[in-house]
Amino acid sequence: MTIGTAWLADPRCIAFGGYRVVLARGLSADELAGRLAAAVLYDAEHIAVAVGEHTGESLLRLMDETYGDPSDGIGLRLGHTGDWSYAVAYGGWPGEFGPPAPLSEGGAHVCVLEYEEENGKPVPPDFAYFHDGRLLSGCNLHLDASWGYRGVDGDPATAARLQELLTAAGLPDPDRDRGDVHRTALSVLDGFFGFALPRDEIVTGTLPAVLLEPA
């Protein structure tokens, strides 16, 4: 079983369109889903509605049946590995969530990993790690100055240590393949933060799922 986040750098690793994965320590998967529902930016308040256990493909089929198009809704598949809970987003998630800092309120540790893979601009993958409402570290994972990368942001001590590790891994390197940079950067994050994200469970397994619906 592949544990960690580096596999997210594989093309269409989870579904067409890219990935949005949220990891949390100090929150159950259900608590994380509730906080993500509250972060949806639509006018109405949203809640997480359980829809049973699903593979990624079966959840997308359910969303197609429910909304007419999966991109017209947001679904999550939920799980946990070791100390980490996780939520994997499906459907029309790009641009639909508010600032992630509140997800970590009350002492939780929360990491948001997001990549709009099919965006033609192209938007780089993004990483942000929060604890108790405060950004500890964050950067774009292409480490590309054309997208505003000027080093790791966040708590000075944490951000500086992460930057040291990225530098030791040979990043940033404008001549290096972006996919390789993406994978290497995720591997550095895994080593530094001890992230756990089981590829087999997410790609081929069945997990509890919710739809984020108006209350």
Stockholm file with secondary structure:
# STOCKHOLM 1.0

chainA/1-215         MTIGTAWLADPRCIAFGGYRVVLARGLSADELAGRLAAAVLYDAEHIAVAVGEHTGESLLRLMDETYGDPSDGIGLRLGHTGDWSYAVAYGGWPGEFGPPAPLSEGGAHVCVLEYEEENGKPVPPDFAYFHDGRLLSGCNLHLDASWGYRGVDGDPATAARLQELLTAAGLPDPDRDRGDVHRTALSVLDGFFGFALPRDEIVTGTLPAVLLEPA
#=GR chainA/1-215 SS CCCSSGGGGSTTSSSTTEEEEEEEESSCHHHHHHHHHHTBCSSSCEEEEEEEEECHHHHHHHHHHHHSSGGGSEEEEEEEETTEEEEEEEESCTTCBCCSGGGGTTTCEEEEEEEETTCSSCCCCEEEEEETTEEEEEEETTCCGGGTCCSCBSSHHHHHHHHHHHHHTTCCCTTSCHHHHHHHHHHHHHHHHCCCCCHHHHHTSCEEEEEEEEC
#=GC SS_cons         CCCSSGGGGSTTSSSTTEEEEEEEESSCHHHHHHHHHHTBCSSSCEEEEEEEEECHHHHHHHHHHHHSSGGGSEEEEEEEETTEEEEEEEESCTTCBCCSGGGGTTTCEEEEEEEETTCSSCCCCEEEEEETTEEEEEEETTCCGGGTCCSCBSSHHHHHHHHHHHHHTTCCCTTSCHHHHHHHHHHHHHHHHCCCCCHHHHHTSCEEEEEEEEC
//
